Amino acid sequence: MISKEVVIQNQVGLHARPATFFIQKANEFKSSIWVEKDQRKVNAKSLLGVLSLGISRGTKVNIIVDGVDEENALKSLANLIKSNFSEQQ
């Protein structure tokens, strides 16, 4: 099991469209993936779960990954967040 703390920097946070991109990316991997914010942990492959965290711009979240492809999954999700979900600013 590995984890990494990241800061959501895109304009709208992890809502609607960016959350969908995040979940689609998470579903590409076999590993179990969670997003944790303020001691609340949800399945990163669940749109309802991710949206329920109410992650806005500037929020620190912890991505936790456990499974056979955990390193690739964590790197890929962290890069997606770092790219601001490919948004133009």
C-alpha positions in Angstrom: 0.0 0.0 0.0 1.3 3.4 -1.0 -0.1 6.9 -0.6 0.6 10.5 -1.6 -0.7 13.9 -0.5 -1.6 16.2 -3.4 -3.2 19.6 -3.6 -6.1 20.2 -6.0 -5.2 23.3 -8.0 -7.7 23.4 -10.9 -10.3 26.1 -11.0 -13.4 24.2 -9.8 -11.8 21.6 -7.6 -12.7 17.9 -7.9 -16.3 18.4 -9.1 -18.3 17.1 -12.1 -16.0 17.0 -15.1 -12.6 16.8 -13.3 -14.0 14.1 -11.0 -15.2 12.1 -14.0 -11.7 12.2 -15.5 -10.2 11.2 -12.2 -12.6 8.3 -11.7 -12.1 7.1 -15.3 -8.4 7.1 -14.8 -8.7 5.2 -11.4 -10.8 2.6 -13.1 -8.0 1.8 -15.5 -6.2 0.1 -12.7 -6.8 -3.2 -10.8 -5.6 -1.8 -7.5 -8.0 -0.5 -4.8 -7.8 3.3 -4.8 -9.1 5.7 -2.1 -9.2 9.5 -1.8 -9.0 10.8 1.8 -9.9 14.2 3.0 -10.2 15.3 6.7 -10.2 11.7 8.0 -12.9 10.7 5.5 -11.9 8.0 2.9 -13.9 7.1 -0.2 -13.5 4.8 -3.1 -11.8 6.7 -5.9 -13.7 4.7 -8.5 -17.0 6.0 -7.2 -18.3 9.3 -8.6 -20.8 9.7 -5.8 -18.1 9.0 -3.2 -15.6 11.5 -4.7 -18.2 14.2 -5.1 -19.4 13.7 -1.5 -16.0 14.9 -0.2 -16.6 18.4 -1.6 -13.0 18.9 -2.8 -12.5 22.5 -3.8 -9.5 24.4 -5.2 -6.5 24.4 -2.8 -7.7 21.3 -0.8 -5.1 18.8 0.2 -6.1 15.2 -0.3 -4.4 11.9 0.2 -4.5 9.3 -2.6 -4.1 5.7 -1.2 -3.5 2.8 -3.5 -3.2 -0.9 -2.8 -2.7 -3.6 -5.3 -0.6 -5.1 -8.1 -0.3 -1.9 -10.2 -0.3 0.6 -7.3 2.8 2.5 -8.3 1.6 3.1 -11.8 -1.9 4.0 -10.5 -0.6 6.5 -8.0 1.8 8.1 -10.5 -0.9 8.4 -13.2 -3.5 9.9 -10.8 -0.9 12.4 -9.3 0.1 13.4 -12.9 -3.6 14.0 -13.8 -4.1 16.2 -10.8 -0.8 18.0 -11.5 -1.9 18.7 -15.0 -5.1 20.4 -13.6 -7.1 17.7 -15.5 -5.6 19.2 -18.7 -7.5 22.5 -18.2 -6.3 25.6 -19.9 -5.9 28.5 -17.5 
